């Protein structure tokens, strides 16, 4: 059964040629599901998430999202902060306070670890959350992946 609630998206690490394409894809896909009430983007990655600095992407036009997808850099701005367990507990509290049921963190290794810790916090609290890491790294070094989307763009250029 699908969870009803909000989607929150953040971007972490260095920008790649695919980070904004991934953002646009998540927003466009999330809007197809009636159980998703709102789609938010956290400005400056987990910093903005912790500060509750959100952009409402729910009503953003498809045209604008397609333009963002073709734009270099990180549209939501990014962060190099590597959250520890305490930081992730605070992230989880903010997600829960805003009824976020789907947390997408676009990034590399540190972002993957953040998602893992936030997911563990949700399990401990018995809070139904789908915490999803979306790889964008150009390093092609994430475990249990054949390749990552940023790698092809880096290899091409």
N, C-alpha and C positions, 0 to 999 in steps of 0.2 A: 504494500500500500504506500502510495506516495505521501510525502510529508507536505502539509500546507504551511506556508510561511514565506519568509523573505530570502532573497539571494544577496550575498555580499561578495564582491570581487575585490582583490587587492593584487598589486604587482610588486614583485621584489627582485632585487639584484639589478644587474646591468641590463640595459635595453638591447633587444635583438630585433632582427627584421620581422619577427613573428609575434612579438609580445602584444601589439595592438590588434593584430588579426585575431589572436586568441581572445582578447577582451571582447571584441565585437561579436565573435562567434558565440561566446557564452551568453551575452545579453540577448542576441537575436533568438537563440535556441530557448532560453529560459522563458521568454515571452510567449512561447507556444503552449505553456502548461498552465491550466487554470488554477492549480493549487499554489502557484507563485504569485503572491500579492504585490511584491515590489522587487526591483533589482537596484542595488546600490553599488557604488564604487567607493572604496576607501582611498582618500588622497594620501600620498606618501606611504603607501604600503601599510605595514602593521603599526607604524606611528600614527597614521590617520585613523586607523581602526581603533586604537586605544584612546585617541582623542575624540572619537565619534565625529570625525570630519568626513562626512559622506556626501557624495553626489547622487541624486536620484536619476538613474538611467532608464527608468521604466518607460517614460514617454519619449525618450530620445528617438528621433526619426531614423528610419532605416538608412536613408541617404547619408545622414551625418555619421552614423556608425560605420558605413562603408568607407567614408572619407577618413575616419579615424584609423580604420584597418590599414590604410595605405600610407599612414603617417609614421615617420621614424620617431624613435624615442619612446617613452612610456607616457601614454595619455593621462593616466591617473597619477603620474609621478611615482617614483619608486623609493626604496630605502635599502640601505646596506646593513641595517640592524639585524643581528642574529639573536632572536629571542631565546631566553633560557626558560626553564620550567615556570618560574615565577611570572615572567612576562606573558607566557602562554596562558596561565591561569587568568590573568587580567583580560587577555583577548577573549577567552571563553566567556567571562562575565559580561562583556560588552555584547557579544553575539547573542547570548541568552536574553539580556535585557531588551534587545531589539527584535526578539522572535526570529532571528536568523536561523534557518533550517538547512541552508546550503551555503557553505563557505568555500569559495574557489580562490586559491592562492597561486598565481602564475609566477613561476620562478625556477630557481635551480635547487641545488642541494640543501641550502639553509632553509629555503621555503618549504621543501619537502619535509624536513625535520620539524618545522613549526606546525605544519598540518598534522603530523603524527602526534605531537604533544597535545595540541588542541583537541584532537579526536579522542585521545585518552582521557582528557578532562571531561569531555562530554559523556563518555562511558561511565566514569566514576560518578557523575551527577545524574545518571540515568536520563540524560537529555538527548532527544532524538535529533541528531545533527549529521549531515553528510558533509564531511570535510574532505575536500578534493584538491590534490596537488596537480597543477597543470604545468608540465615541463616546458621550458622555453630556452633552457641552457644551450650554449654553443659548445660546451665542453664535451658533450656526448659521454659523460661519465656517470650518469645516474644508474643505479643498480636496477636490474630486472626490466630493462628497456632495451629494445633493439637499437633505437636511435631517438634523438630528441629533435623537435622541429627546428630549433635554432641552428643545429649543426649543419644542415644542408645549406642554409643561407650563408653561413660563415665559410663553408668549403667552396661555395660558388664564387664568393667575392674575395 
